[in-house]
Amino acid sequence: MSDERKIEVENELIEGRNAVIEALRAGRAMDKIYLARGDVDKTLGHIASRAREKGVVVVECDRRKLDFMSHTHAHQGVIAVCAVQQGCSVEDILAIAESRGEAPFVVVCDEISDPHNLGAIIRSAECAGVHGVIIPKRRSAGLTAIVDKASAGAAEHMAVARVANIPAALETLKKRGLWVYGTAADGQNELWKTDFSGAVALVIGSEGDGMGRLVRESCDFIVSLPMRGQINSLNASNAAAIVMYEVLRQRS
């Protein structure tokens, strides 16, 4: 096995300029940063400077080497090699809300399989002030380099808990005082008429099938988005962003 392939197995790769910048800002422990040799882009120069200030080894290499290492195939001339990030728990997410003196705001992804969708949801969640995201350990996209890049680095600032059972996690949240809002086209609660002012757990269903039966049964409310066009559904990440910002509007 080549050195680069060993890196992929033993470490986590962060690819793309925004994702690497946010990882540096977040204080992620990095082993090395690989930069494309000969690239004079100012952003790459900024990354190199910030990395060296933090004691991270910066290696200039041929772009073909970056292409070989890359999972995303869109590394933009930079790949950071990090130790695998430690996960957090549901209780850790609730502790973040408590430390901020805020009612918990949690997003739960029920089997979001497309890493670009998961990354986009995490990006919107970070921007909307969500305290943490919960994803299942199986039948879901994981926290890969593709997710990190799709989140534009937001994954470096967002607490993400991977759980064995989403319905069980929802019951835990309910016991801690959160109201659980699911999203579905046939929801009886219209978005603009729904009260999100308290502690909120927002469930986003999978791209194709929506929420699973047990997950849906665990929800206190099923919320629908108004549809005025010929298409009766939105991409999961787009729908998630709309609902998250309605929650933020009401909480503000």
C-alpha positions in Angstrom: 0.0 0.0 0.0 1.4 3.4 -0.9 2.0 6.2 1.6 -1.0 8.2 0.3 -3.4 5.2 0.6 -2.2 4.5 4.1 -3.0 8.2 4.9 -6.6 7.7 3.6 -7.1 4.6 5.8 -5.5 6.0 9.0 -6.6 9.6 8.8 -9.3 12.0 7.7 -8.8 14.1 4.6 -10.2 17.6 4.4 -10.3 18.9 0.8 -10.9 22.3 -0.7 -9.9 25.8 0.2 -12.9 26.8 2.4 -13.0 23.5 4.2 -9.3 23.6 5.1 -9.5 27.3 6.1 -12.4 26.5 8.5 -10.6 23.5 9.9 -7.6 25.7 10.7 -10.0 28.3 12.3 -11.6 25.5 14.3 -8.3 24.3 15.6 -8.4 20.8 14.1 -5.3 18.7 14.8 -3.5 18.4 11.5 -0.6 16.3 10.5 0.2 17.8 7.1 -1.3 20.1 4.5 -0.5 19.3 0.8 -0.5 22.2 -1.6 -0.3 22.1 -5.4 3.2 23.1 -6.4 3.4 26.3 -8.5 -0.1 27.5 -7.8 0.1 31.2 -7.0 -3.5 31.7 -5.8 -3.6 34.1 -2.8 -5.9 31.8 -0.8 -3.5 28.9 -1.0 -0.8 31.3 0.2 -3.0 32.3 3.2 -3.6 28.7 4.0 0.1 28.0 4.0 0.8 30.9 6.3 -1.9 30.0 8.8 -0.8 26.4 8.8 2.8 27.3 9.5 1.8 29.6 12.3 0.0 26.7 13.9 3.0 24.4 13.5 1.4 22.3 10.7 3.8 20.8 8.1 3.1 22.2 4.6 4.2 20.1 1.7 4.1 21.3 -1.9 3.6 18.5 -4.4 2.6 17.8 -7.9 -1.1 18.3 -8.6 -1.3 14.7 -9.9 -0.4 13.5 -6.3 -3.4 15.5 -5.0 -5.6 14.0 -7.7 -4.5 10.5 -6.6 -5.2 11.3 -2.9 -8.5 13.1 -3.4 -11.9 11.6 -2.5 -13.9 14.6 -3.8 -12.1 15.0 -7.1 -12.4 18.8 -6.5 -9.6 19.5 -4.0 -8.8 23.0 -5.4 -5.1 22.5 -4.9 -5.2 21.7 -1.2 -5.7 18.6 1.0 -5.2 18.6 4.8 -4.5 15.3 6.6 -6.1 15.2 10.0 -6.6 12.7 12.8 -10.1 11.3 12.7 -12.4 13.6 14.5 -14.0 12.3 17.7 -17.7 12.1 17.6 -20.1 13.6 20.2 -23.2 12.4 21.9 -26.8 13.7 22.1 -26.0 14.9 25.6 -23.0 16.8 24.3 -25.3 18.7 21.9 -27.7 19.6 24.6 -24.8 20.7 26.8 -23.8 23.1 24.0 -27.2 24.7 24.1 -27.1 25.0 27.8 -23.7 26.6 27.7 -25.1 29.3 25.4 -28.1 29.9 27.5 -30.4 28.9 24.6 -33.3 26.5 24.1 -31.9 23.5 22.3 -32.2 23.5 18.5 -31.3 20.1 17.0 -31.5 18.8 13.5 -32.0 15.1 13.0 -31.2 13.5 9.6 -33.1 10.3 9.0 -31.0 8.3 6.5 -29.7 11.2 4.3 -27.6 9.1 1.9 -26.3 11.8 -0.5 -23.1 13.3 1.0 -23.7 16.6 -0.8 -27.1 16.9 0.8 -25.8 16.1 4.2 -23.0 18.6 3.8 -25.5 21.3 2.6 -27.7 20.6 5.6 -24.8 20.9 8.0 -23.8 24.2 6.4 -27.4 25.6 6.8 -27.6 24.3 10.3 -24.3 26.0 11.3 -25.5 29.3 9.8 -29.0 29.1 11.4 -27.6 28.6 14.9 -28.4 24.9 15.3 -26.6 23.4 18.3 -26.0 20.0 16.8 -26.9 17.4 14.1 -27.8 13.8 14.7 -27.3 11.2 12.0 -27.7 7.4 12.1 -24.6 5.1 12.1 -26.0 3.0 9.3 -27.8 3.8 6.0 -26.6 7.3 6.0 -23.8 9.4 4.6 -20.9 9.7 7.1 -18.6 12.6 7.9 -16.5 12.2 4.8 -14.3 14.6 2.9 -17.1 15.0 0.4 -19.5 16.0 3.2 -16.9 18.4 4.7 -16.3 20.1 1.4 -20.1 20.3 0.6 -20.6 22.0 3.9 -18.0 24.7 3.0 -16.1 23.9 6.2 -19.2 24.2 8.4 -18.8 20.6 9.5 -15.7 21.8 11.4 -17.8 23.9 13.7 -20.9 21.7 14.1 -21.4 19.0 16.7 -22.5 15.8 14.9 -23.7 12.8 16.9 -24.0 9.4 15.2 -26.5 7.2 16.9 -27.5 3.6 16.5 -31.3 4.3 16.6 -33.0 7.5 15.5 -36.4 6.8 17.2 -34.6 6.1 20.5 -32.6 9.4 20.1 -35.9 11.3 19.5 -37.4 9.8 22.7 -34.3 11.0 24.6 -34.8 14.5 23.2 -38.4 14.5 24.1 -37.6 13.4 27.7 -35.3 16.4 27.8 -38.1 18.8 26.9 -37.7 19.1 23.1 -40.7 19.1 20.7 -40.0 16.9 17.6 -41.1 18.4 14.3 -41.0 16.1 11.2 -41.1 17.4 7.7 -43.3 15.8 5.0 -45.4 16.9 2.0 -48.6 15.7 3.6 -48.0 17.3 7.0 -51.0 18.8 8.6 -49.1 21.8 10.1 -48.3 24.5 7.6 -44.8 25.9 8.0 -45.8 29.5 8.5 -48.5 28.6 11.1 -46.3 26.3 13.2 -45.0 27.5 16.6 -41.2 26.8 16.8 -40.5 29.1 19.7 -39.4 26.4 22.3 -36.9 23.6 22.3 -36.9 22.1 18.8 -35.7 18.9 17.2 -36.2 19.1 13.4 -36.3 15.8 11.5 -35.3 15.8 7.9 -36.3 12.6 6.0 -34.3 10.7 3.4 -34.2 12.0 -0.2 -36.4 9.3 -1.7 -38.7 7.9 1.0 -38.8 10.7 3.5 -39.0 9.7 7.2 -39.3 6.1 8.2 -42.5 4.9 9.9 -41.1 4.7 13.4 -39.4 8.0 13.1 -42.6 9.6 11.9 -44.5 8.1 14.8 -42.0 9.7 17.2 -42.8 13.2 15.9 -45.0 15.5 17.8 -45.8 17.5 14.7 -45.5 16.9 10.9 -44.8 20.1 9.1 -45.4 20.8 5.4 -43.9 23.5 3.2 -46.3 25.5 0.9 -46.0 24.5 -2.7 -47.4 26.8 -5.4 -45.7 25.4 -8.5 -46.0 22.3 -10.7 -43.4 20.4 -8.7 -44.7 19.2 -5.3 -41.4 18.6 -3.4 -38.0 20.2 -2.7 -34.5 18.7 -2.4 -34.0 17.6 1.2 -31.3 20.1 1.9 -33.3 23.0 0.4 -36.4 22.0 2.5 -34.2 21.7 5.6 -32.8 25.2 5.1 -36.2 26.8 4.7 -37.5 25.2 7.9 -34.3 26.0 9.9 -34.6 29.7 9.0 -38.2 29.8 10.0 -37.2 28.3 13.3 -34.4 31.0 13.6 -36.9 33.7 12.7 -39.2 32.8 15.4 -36.5 32.3 18.0 -35.1 35.7 17.1 
